[in-house]
Amino acid sequence: MASTKAHATPDAVADRIQRLGQRIRDARTRRRLRREDFAQRAGVSRSTMEAIERGEVNTGIGAYVKALWALGLDEELDLLADPGLDRDGLALELSTQTKRVRVRTKVDNDF
């Protein structure tokens, strides 16, 4: 999937999306839902559902969320990018090294 284009999708991202599509497909088949019925329940076209299950990178995130919602698996999305779970961001926020310190200057109010 890697390419020399400026906007190429990194392999790690493509792999994650492909695994998500496979998981959505597995959940659908475990529930014994036909793809057509599942697409209708999720509010997407059959071709979009096929793209989701293939893990196509250019399929919109909204379509993936709709599919997860139709399966009852969307609540876990609340954990994605949760600021409270962002260890790197929290560490940077709490780091004293990155805080700006202002030096107080005495104000001369003599007019």
Secondary structure, DSSP 8 states (H G I E B T S, - for coil): ---SSTT---HHHHHHHHHHHHHHHHHHHHTT--HHHHHHHHTS-HHHHHHHHHT-TTS-HHHHHHHHHHHT--GGGGGTT-GGG-HHHHHHHH-STTS------------
